[in-house]
Amino acid sequence: MTRRRLSPEEIALWQRVVERAERLHPERDPAPVQRPKPKPSKTPQPRIVASPAPAARPEPPPRPASAPALRMDHGTFGRMKRGRLVPEGRIDLHGMTLDAAHPALVRFILRAQADGKRLVLVITGKGRAGDHGVLYPTPRGILRRQVPHWLETPPLAQAVLQVTSAHIRHGGEGAFYVYLRRGR
């Protein structure tokens, strides 16, 4: 690919564009750049009419919700995420309705905390594939979506320290590790 040199008119036009441009990150202070001064040319320069700058910048879109804050020891959390910690108890909610699964989960978590267990496994399954032939398909994995909410609200919130998806050896996307607070 061969490169052609810019004409003095093109350089001058570019300099005017650069002077009117707004910085994407005004908080950063760039290193000063030496710009060559354009030589006056004998050809008439095209006139650029600047449009009025907007009074206010539009608000940036909200950032997506980040992962919940780490509330447990970083090393223990890492071992748990890699599947190196063995859960001390497990409950399988496969095939249960929401009405049956919620009380079973509450009993299991509170009993596990009372027994002094720290890490338990809650198996929800991934859910059935959605209905493709209907007008409004049913969402996949209602228990998978609902269990983390149950674990963050009373009466389970006082017992749960951390919730995260399980490692593939313990069920992957179809299960959660629940790290419990010490019993009181």
CNS distance restraints for C-alpha pairs under 8 A (distance, minus, plus):
assign (resid   6 and name CA) (resid  10 and name CA) 5.88 0.50 0.50
assign (resid   6 and name CA) (resid  11 and name CA) 6.32 0.50 0.50
assign (resid   7 and name CA) (resid  11 and name CA) 6.32 0.50 0.50
assign (resid   8 and name CA) (resid  12 and name CA) 6.13 0.50 0.50
assign (resid   8 and name CA) (resid  38 and name CA) 6.45 0.50 0.50
assign (resid   8 and name CA) (resid  39 and name CA) 7.03 0.50 0.50
assign (resid   8 and name CA) (resid  41 and name CA) 7.54 0.50 0.50
assign (resid   9 and name CA) (resid  13 and name CA) 6.11 0.50 0.50
assign (resid   9 and name CA) (resid  41 and name CA) 7.72 0.50 0.50
assign (resid   9 and name CA) (resid  45 and name CA) 7.17 0.50 0.50
assign (resid  10 and name CA) (resid  14 and name CA) 6.10 0.50 0.50
assign (resid  11 and name CA) (resid  15 and name CA) 6.20 0.50 0.50
assign (resid  11 and name CA) (resid  38 and name CA) 7.07 0.50 0.50
assign (resid  12 and name CA) (resid  16 and name CA) 6.44 0.50 0.50
assign (resid  12 and name CA) (resid  38 and name CA) 6.01 0.50 0.50
assign (resid  13 and name CA) (resid  17 and name CA) 6.41 0.50 0.50
assign (resid  14 and name CA) (resid  18 and name CA) 6.18 0.50 0.50
assign (resid  15 and name CA) (resid  19 and name CA) 6.21 0.50 0.50
assign (resid  16 and name CA) (resid  20 and name CA) 6.43 0.50 0.50
assign (resid  17 and name CA) (resid  21 and name CA) 6.20 0.50 0.50
assign (resid  70 and name CA) (resid  74 and name CA) 7.55 0.50 0.50
assign (resid  70 and name CA) (resid 162 and name CA) 7.33 0.50 0.50
assign (resid  71 and name CA) (resid 161 and name CA) 6.42 0.50 0.50
assign (resid  71 and name CA) (resid 162 and name CA) 6.40 0.50 0.50
assign (resid  72 and name CA) (resid  76 and name CA) 7.43 0.50 0.50
assign (resid  72 and name CA) (resid  77 and name CA) 6.69 0.50 0.50
assign (resid  72 and name CA) (resid 161 and name CA) 7.00 0.50 0.50
assign (resid  72 and name CA) (resid 162 and name CA) 6.96 0.50 0.50
assign (resid  73 and name CA) (resid  77 and name CA) 6.10 0.50 0.50
assign (resid  74 and name CA) (resid  78 and name CA) 6.19 0.50 0.50
assign (resid  75 and name CA) (resid  79 and name CA) 6.32 0.50 0.50
assign (resid  76 and name CA) (resid  80 and name CA) 6.08 0.50 0.50
assign (resid  77 and name CA) (resid  81 and name CA) 6.14 0.50 0.50
assign (resid  78 and name CA) (resid  82 and name CA) 6.24 0.50 0.50
assign (resid  79 and name CA) (resid  83 and name CA) 6.31 0.50 0.50
assign (resid  79 and name CA) (resid  84 and name CA) 5.07 0.50 0.50
assign (resid  79 and name CA) (resid  85 and name CA) 6.08 0.50 0.50
assign (resid  80 and name CA) (resid  84 and name CA) 5.73 0.50 0.50
assign (resid  80 and name CA) (resid  85 and name CA) 5.14 0.50 0.50
assign (resid  80 and name CA) (resid 167 and name CA) 7.97 0.50 0.50
assign (resid  80 and name CA) (resid 177 and name CA) 7.84 0.50 0.50
assign (resid  81 and name CA) (resid 164 and name CA) 7.71 0.50 0.50
assign (resid  81 and name CA) (resid 165 and name CA) 7.75 0.50 0.50
assign (resid  81 and name CA) (resid 166 and name CA) 6.72 0.50 0.50
assign (resid  81 and name CA) (resid 167 and name CA) 5.97 0.50 0.50
assign (resid  82 and name CA) (resid 167 and name CA) 6.06 0.50 0.50
assign (resid  83 and name CA) (resid 166 and name CA) 7.35 0.50 0.50
assign (resid  83 and name CA) (resid 167 and name CA) 5.13 0.50 0.50
assign (resid  83 and name CA) (resid 168 and name CA) 7.73 0.50 0.50
assign (resid  83 and name CA) (resid 169 and name CA) 6.78 0.50 0.50
assign (resid  83 and name CA) (resid 170 and name CA) 7.17 0.50 0.50
assign (resid  86 and name CA) (resid 119 and name CA) 7.64 0.50 0.50
assign (resid  87 and name CA) (resid 119 and name CA) 5.04 0.50 0.50
assign (resid  87 and name CA) (resid 120 and name CA) 4.83 0.50 0.50
assign (resid  87 and name CA) (resid 121 and name CA) 5.94 0.50 0.50
assign (resid  87 and name CA) (resid 177 and name CA) 7.81 0.50 0.50
assign (resid  88 and name CA) (resid 117 and name CA) 6.26 0.50 0.50
assign (resid  88 and name CA) (resid 118 and name CA) 7.23 0.50 0.50
assign (resid  88 and name CA) (resid 119 and name CA) 5.75 0.50 0.50
assign (resid  88 and name CA) (resid 120 and name CA) 5.52 0.50 0.50
assign (resid  88 and name CA) (resid 121 and name CA) 7.91 0.50 0.50
assign (resid  89 and name CA) (resid 112 and name CA) 7.42 0.50 0.50
assign (resid  89 and name CA) (resid 117 and name CA) 7.64 0.50 0.50
assign (resid  89 and name CA) (resid 119 and name CA) 7.20 0.50 0.50
assign (resid  89 and name CA) (resid 120 and name CA) 4.75 0.50 0.50
assign (resid  89 and name CA) (resid 121 and name CA) 6.24 0.50 0.50
assign (resid  90 and name CA) (resid 120 and name CA) 5.50 0.50 0.50
assign (resid  90 and name CA) (resid 121 and name CA) 4.51 0.50 0.50
assign (resid  90 and name CA) (resid 122 and name CA) 5.77 0.50 0.50
assign (resid  90 and name CA) (resid 123 and name CA) 7.39 0.50 0.50
assign (resid  91 and name CA) (resid 105 and name CA) 7.62 0.50 0.50
assign (resid  91 and name CA) (resid 108 and name CA) 7.30 0.50 0.50
assign (resid  91 and name CA) (resid 121 and name CA) 6.48 0.50 0.50
assign (resid  91 and name CA) (resid 122 and name CA) 5.17 0.50 0.50
assign (resid  91 and name CA) (resid 123 and name CA) 6.09 0.50 0.50
assign (resid  92 and name CA) (resid 122 and name CA) 6.25 0.50 0.50
assign (resid  92 and name CA) (resid 123 and name CA) 4.68 0.50 0.50
assign (resid  92 and name CA) (resid 124 and name CA) 6.47 0.50 0.50
assign (resid  93 and name CA) (resid 101 and name CA) 6.11 0.50 0.50
assign (resid  93 and name CA) (resid 122 and name CA) 7.44 0.50 0.50
assign (resid  93 and name CA) (resid 123 and name CA) 5.86 0.50 0.50
assign (resid  93 and name CA) (resid 124 and name CA) 5.18 0.50 0.50
assign (resid  93 and name CA) (resid 125 and name CA) 7.61 0.50 0.50
assign (resid  93 and name CA) (resid 143 and name CA) 7.94 0.50 0.50
assign (resid  94 and name CA) (resid 123 and name CA) 7.03 0.50 0.50
assign (resid  94 and name CA) (resid 124 and name CA) 5.59 0.50 0.50
assign (resid  94 and name CA) (resid 125 and name CA) 5.86 0.50 0.50
assign (resid  96 and name CA) (resid 100 and name CA) 5.93 0.50 0.50
assign (resid  96 and name CA) (resid 101 and name CA) 5.62 0.50 0.50
assign (resid  97 and name CA) (resid 101 and name CA) 5.93 0.50 0.50
assign (resid  98 and name CA) (resid 102 and name CA) 6.04 0.50 0.50
assign (resid  98 and name CA) (resid 143 and name CA) 6.97 0.50 0.50
assign (resid  99 and name CA) (resid 103 and name CA) 7.38 0.50 0.50
assign (resid 100 and name CA) (resid 104 and name CA) 6.51 0.50 0.50
assign (resid 101 and name CA) (resid 105 and name CA) 6.03 0.50 0.50
assign (resid 102 and name CA) (resid 106 and name CA) 6.25 0.50 0.50
assign (resid 102 and name CA) (resid 150 and name CA) 7.56 0.50 0.50
assign (resid 103 and name CA) (resid 107 and name CA) 6.15 0.50 0.50
assign (resid 104 and name CA) (resid 108 and name CA) 6.12 0.50 0.50
assign (resid 105 and name CA) (resid 109 and name CA) 6.08 0.50 0.50
assign (resid 106 and name CA) (resid 110 and name CA) 6.13 0.50 0.50
assign (resid 106 and name CA) (resid 155 and name CA) 7.54 0.50 0.50
assign (resid 106 and name CA) (resid 156 and name CA) 6.58 0.50 0.50
assign (resid 107 and name CA) (resid 111 and name CA) 5.95 0.50 0.50
assign (resid 108 and name CA) (resid 112 and name CA) 6.01 0.50 0.50
assign (resid 109 and name CA) (resid 113 and name CA) 6.22 0.50 0.50
assign (resid 109 and name CA) (resid 156 and name CA) 7.18 0.50 0.50
assign (resid 109 and name CA) (resid 159 and name CA) 7.47 0.50 0.50
assign (resid 110 and name CA) (resid 114 and name CA) 6.16 0.50 0.50
assign (resid 110 and name CA) (resid 156 and name CA) 7.25 0.50 0.50
assign (resid 110 and name CA) (resid 159 and name CA) 6.92 0.50 0.50
assign (resid 111 and name CA) (resid 115 and name CA) 6.14 0.50 0.50
assign (resid 112 and name CA) (resid 116 and name CA) 6.43 0.50 0.50
assign (resid 112 and name CA) (resid 117 and name CA) 5.35 0.50 0.50
assign (resid 112 and name CA) (resid 118 and name CA) 7.86 0.50 0.50
assign (resid 112 and name CA) (resid 120 and name CA) 7.79 0.50 0.50
assign (resid 113 and name CA) (resid 117 and name CA) 5.51 0.50 0.50
assign (resid 113 and name CA) (resid 118 and name CA) 7.07 0.50 0.50
assign (resid 113 and name CA) (resid 159 and name CA) 6.72 0.50 0.50
assign (resid 113 and name CA) (resid 180 and name CA) 6.43 0.50 0.50
assign (resid 113 and name CA) (resid 181 and name CA) 7.17 0.50 0.50
assign (resid 113 and name CA) (resid 182 and name CA) 6.87 0.50 0.50
assign (resid 113 and name CA) (resid 183 and name CA) 5.54 0.50 0.50
assign (resid 114 and name CA) (resid 183 and name CA) 5.68 0.50 0.50
assign (resid 115 and name CA) (resid 183 and name CA) 7.79 0.50 0.50
assign (resid 116 and name CA) (resid 182 and name CA) 6.60 0.50 0.50
assign (resid 116 and name CA) (resid 183 and name CA) 5.94 0.50 0.50
assign (resid 117 and name CA) (resid 180 and name CA) 7.17 0.50 0.50
assign (resid 117 and name CA) (resid 182 and name CA) 7.91 0.50 0.50
assign (resid 118 and name CA) (resid 179 and name CA) 5.52 0.50 0.50
assign (resid 118 and name CA) (resid 180 and name CA) 4.82 0.50 0.50
assign (resid 118 and name CA) (resid 181 and name CA) 6.77 0.50 0.50
assign (resid 118 and name CA) (resid 182 and name CA) 7.01 0.50 0.50
assign (resid 119 and name CA) (resid 177 and name CA) 6.79 0.50 0.50
assign (resid 119 and name CA) (resid 178 and name CA) 5.78 0.50 0.50
assign (resid 119 and name CA) (resid 179 and name CA) 4.59 0.50 0.50
assign (resid 119 and name CA) (resid 180 and name CA) 6.17 0.50 0.50
assign (resid 120 and name CA) (resid 177 and name CA) 5.98 0.50 0.50
assign (resid 120 and name CA) (resid 178 and name CA) 5.32 0.50 0.50
assign (resid 120 and name CA) (resid 179 and name CA) 6.56 0.50 0.50
assign (resid 120 and name CA) (resid 180 and name CA) 7.80 0.50 0.50
assign (resid 121 and name CA) (resid 166 and name CA) 7.80 0.50 0.50
assign (resid 121 and name CA) (resid 170 and name CA) 7.90 0.50 0.50
assign (resid 121 and name CA) (resid 175 and name CA) 6.82 0.50 0.50
assign (resid 121 and name CA) (resid 176 and name CA) 5.78 0.50 0.50
assign (resid 121 and name CA) (resid 177 and name CA) 4.87 0.50 0.50
assign (resid 121 and name CA) (resid 178 and name CA) 6.14 0.50 0.50
assign (resid 122 and name CA) (resid 175 and name CA) 5.56 0.50 0.50
assign (resid 122 and name CA) (resid 176 and name CA) 5.18 0.50 0.50
assign (resid 122 and name CA) (resid 177 and name CA) 6.48 0.50 0.50
assign (resid 122 and name CA) (resid 178 and name CA) 7.15 0.50 0.50
assign (resid 123 and name CA) (resid 171 and name CA) 7.18 0.50 0.50
assign (resid 123 and name CA) (resid 174 and name CA) 6.10 0.50 0.50
assign (resid 123 and name CA) (resid 175 and name CA) 4.20 0.50 0.50
assign (resid 123 and name CA) (resid 176 and name CA) 6.42 0.50 0.50
assign (resid 124 and name CA) (resid 143 and name CA) 5.83 0.50 0.50
assign (resid 124 and name CA) (resid 144 and name CA) 5.50 0.50 0.50
assign (resid 124 and name CA) (resid 147 and name CA) 7.85 0.50 0.50
assign (resid 124 and name CA) (resid 174 and name CA) 5.49 0.50 0.50
assign (resid 124 and name CA) (resid 175 and name CA) 5.50 0.50 0.50
assign (resid 124 and name CA) (resid 176 and name CA) 7.82 0.50 0.50
assign (resid 125 and name CA) (resid 141 and name CA) 7.32 0.50 0.50
assign (resid 125 and name CA) (resid 143 and name CA) 7.76 0.50 0.50
assign (resid 125 and name CA) (resid 144 and name CA) 6.81 0.50 0.50
assign (resid 125 and name CA) (resid 173 and name CA) 7.60 0.50 0.50
assign (resid 125 and name CA) (resid 174 and name CA) 4.04 0.50 0.50
assign (resid 125 and name CA) (resid 175 and name CA) 6.41 0.50 0.50
assign (resid 126 and name CA) (resid 140 and name CA) 7.60 0.50 0.50
assign (resid 126 and name CA) (resid 141 and name CA) 5.45 0.50 0.50
assign (resid 126 and name CA) (resid 144 and name CA) 6.48 0.50 0.50
assign (resid 126 and name CA) (resid 173 and name CA) 6.45 0.50 0.50
assign (resid 126 and name CA) (resid 174 and name CA) 4.58 0.50 0.50
assign (resid 127 and name CA) (resid 140 and name CA) 5.34 0.50 0.50
assign (resid 127 and name CA) (resid 141 and name CA) 3.70 0.50 0.50
assign (resid 127 and name CA) (resid 142 and name CA) 6.94 0.50 0.50
assign (resid 127 and name CA) (resid 143 and name CA) 7.58 0.50 0.50
assign (resid 127 and name CA) (resid 144 and name CA) 7.27 0.50 0.50
assign (resid 128 and name CA) (resid 140 and name CA) 5.86 0.50 0.50
assign (resid 128 and name CA) (resid 141 and name CA) 6.45 0.50 0.50
assign (resid 129 and name CA) (resid 140 and name CA) 6.00 0.50 0.50
assign (resid 130 and name CA) (resid 137 and name CA) 6.05 0.50 0.50
assign (resid 130 and name CA) (resid 138 and name CA) 5.71 0.50 0.50
assign (resid 130 and name CA) (resid 139 and name CA) 6.00 0.50 0.50
assign (resid 130 and name CA) (resid 140 and name CA) 5.44 0.50 0.50
assign (resid 131 and name CA) (resid 137 and name CA) 5.06 0.50 0.50
assign (resid 131 and name CA) (resid 138 and name CA) 6.22 0.50 0.50
assign (resid 132 and name CA) (resid 137 and name CA) 6.27 0.50 0.50
assign (resid 133 and name CA) (resid 137 and name CA) 7.71 0.50 0.50
assign (resid 141 and name CA) (resid 145 and name CA) 6.42 0.50 0.50
assign (resid 142 and name CA) (resid 146 and name CA) 6.07 0.50 0.50
assign (resid 143 and name CA) (resid 147 and name CA) 5.78 0.50 0.50
assign (resid 144 and name CA) (resid 148 and name CA) 7.64 0.50 0.50
assign (resid 144 and name CA) (resid 174 and name CA) 7.03 0.50 0.50
assign (resid 144 and name CA) (resid 175 and name CA) 7.86 0.50 0.50
assign (resid 145 and name CA) (resid 149 and name CA) 7.51 0.50 0.50
assign (resid 146 and name CA) (resid 150 and name CA) 6.40 0.50 0.50
assign (resid 147 and name CA) (resid 151 and name CA) 6.25 0.50 0.50
assign (resid 148 and name CA) (resid 152 and name CA) 6.39 0.50 0.50
assign (resid 148 and name CA) (resid 163 and name CA) 7.24 0.50 0.50
assign (resid 149 and name CA) (resid 153 and name CA) 6.50 0.50 0.50
assign (resid 150 and name CA) (resid 154 and name CA) 7.69 0.50 0.50
assign (resid 150 and name CA) (resid 156 and name CA) 7.04 0.50 0.50
assign (resid 151 and name CA) (resid 156 and name CA) 5.29 0.50 0.50
assign (resid 151 and name CA) (resid 157 and name CA) 5.73 0.50 0.50
assign (resid 151 and name CA) (resid 160 and name CA) 6.77 0.50 0.50
assign (resid 151 and name CA) (resid 163 and name CA) 7.89 0.50 0.50
assign (resid 152 and name CA) (resid 156 and name CA) 6.61 0.50 0.50
assign (resid 152 and name CA) (resid 157 and name CA) 4.75 0.50 0.50
assign (resid 152 and name CA) (resid 160 and name CA) 7.56 0.50 0.50
assign (resid 153 and name CA) (resid 157 and name CA) 4.98 0.50 0.50
assign (resid 154 and name CA) (resid 158 and name CA) 6.87 0.50 0.50
assign (resid 155 and name CA) (resid 159 and name CA) 7.81 0.50 0.50
assign (resid 156 and name CA) (resid 160 and name CA) 6.27 0.50 0.50
assign (resid 157 and name CA) (resid 161 and name CA) 7.87 0.50 0.50
assign (resid 158 and name CA) (resid 181 and name CA) 7.89 0.50 0.50
assign (resid 159 and name CA) (resid 180 and name CA) 5.73 0.50 0.50
assign (resid 159 and name CA) (resid 181 and name CA) 5.47 0.50 0.50
assign (resid 159 and name CA) (resid 182 and name CA) 7.97 0.50 0.50
assign (resid 159 and name CA) (resid 183 and name CA) 7.89 0.50 0.50
assign (resid 160 and name CA) (resid 178 and name CA) 6.80 0.50 0.50
assign (resid 160 and name CA) (resid 179 and name CA) 6.19 0.50 0.50
assign (resid 160 and name CA) (resid 180 and name CA) 4.56 0.50 0.50
assign (resid 160 and name CA) (resid 181 and name CA) 5.76 0.50 0.50
assign (resid 161 and name CA) (resid 178 and name CA) 7.59 0.50 0.50
assign (resid 161 and name CA) (resid 179 and name CA) 5.55 0.50 0.50
assign (resid 161 and name CA) (resid 180 and name CA) 5.13 0.50 0.50
assign (resid 161 and name CA) (resid 181 and name CA) 5.35 0.50 0.50
assign (resid 162 and name CA) (resid 178 and name CA) 5.95 0.50 0.50
assign (resid 162 and name CA) (resid 179 and name CA) 5.08 0.50 0.50
assign (resid 162 and name CA) (resid 180 and name CA) 7.01 0.50 0.50
assign (resid 163 and name CA) (resid 176 and name CA) 6.64 0.50 0.50
assign (resid 163 and name CA) (resid 177 and name CA) 5.75 0.50 0.50
assign (resid 163 and name CA) (resid 178 and name CA) 4.72 0.50 0.50
assign (resid 163 and name CA) (resid 179 and name CA) 6.37 0.50 0.50
assign (resid 164 and name CA) (resid 176 and name CA) 5.58 0.50 0.50
assign (resid 164 and name CA) (resid 177 and name CA) 5.40 0.50 0.50
assign (resid 164 and name CA) (resid 178 and name CA) 6.83 0.50 0.50
assign (resid 165 and name CA) (resid 172 and name CA) 6.57 0.50 0.50
assign (resid 165 and name CA) (resid 173 and name CA) 6.21 0.50 0.50
assign (resid 165 and name CA) (resid 174 and name CA) 7.97 0.50 0.50
assign (resid 165 and name CA) (resid 175 and name CA) 6.13 0.50 0.50
assign (resid 165 and name CA) (resid 176 and name CA) 4.45 0.50 0.50
assign (resid 165 and name CA) (resid 177 and name CA) 6.00 0.50 0.50
assign (resid 166 and name CA) (resid 170 and name CA) 5.89 0.50 0.50
assign (resid 166 and name CA) (resid 171 and name CA) 6.06 0.50 0.50
assign (resid 166 and name CA) (resid 172 and name CA) 4.85 0.50 0.50
assign (resid 166 and name CA) (resid 173 and name CA) 6.66 0.50 0.50
assign (resid 166 and name CA) (resid 174 and name CA) 7.73 0.50 0.50
assign (resid 166 and name CA) (resid 175 and name CA) 5.40 0.50 0.50
assign (resid 166 and name CA) (resid 176 and name CA) 4.80 0.50 0.50
assign (resid 166 and name CA) (resid 177 and name CA) 5.32 0.50 0.50
assign (resid 167 and name CA) (resid 171 and name CA) 6.45 0.50 0.50
assign (resid 167 and name CA) (resid 172 and name CA) 4.83 0.50 0.50
assign (resid 167 and name CA) (resid 173 and name CA) 8.00 0.50 0.50
assign (resid 168 and name CA) (resid 172 and name CA) 3.82 0.50 0.50
assign (resid 168 and name CA) (resid 173 and name CA) 7.47 0.50 0.50
assign (resid 170 and name CA) (resid 175 and name CA) 7.18 0.50 0.50
assign (resid 171 and name CA) (resid 175 and name CA) 5.15 0.50 0.50
assign (resid 172 and name CA) (resid 176 and name CA) 7.89 0.50 0.50
